[in-house]
Amino acid sequence: MSFINLSLNQFFMLLIFGSMAAVLFVMIPVQIASKLRRVARKRRLSTCRICGYRFIRPPQKEPVACPHCGVLNR
């Protein structure tokens, strides 16, 4: 069984670079997932151009009437 002999300076450098790598390995997937959720939400939600009411858009692509004021929205 061999142990790695590190000086104090090497240990702290390993600690710093290891923590930076851990942050990157966590933050990059979180940022990608956040972007995908934002794009999906933009496709799913719609805002009425007249009254500003936010509603869930049905999956069809034709104009949808606002449930609040009844105006057709694209």
C-alpha positions, 0 to 999 in steps of 0.5 A: 500500500503506497501513500501519496506524499504531498507537501503542505503547498501541494495539498492546498493547491490540490484542494483549491483545484479540486474544489474548482473542478467540483464546482464546474462539474456541478454548475455546467449541468445545472446551467444547461438544465436551466436553459432547457427548462427556460426554452420549454417554458417559453414554448408552453406559456403565452402572454396575451398581447392586450391584457397581459394575462399569462396562460398555458398554451395548448399544443396546437400551433393555430392562434389561441384565444385568451381565457381572460379577455377572449382576444386571439393570440399567436 
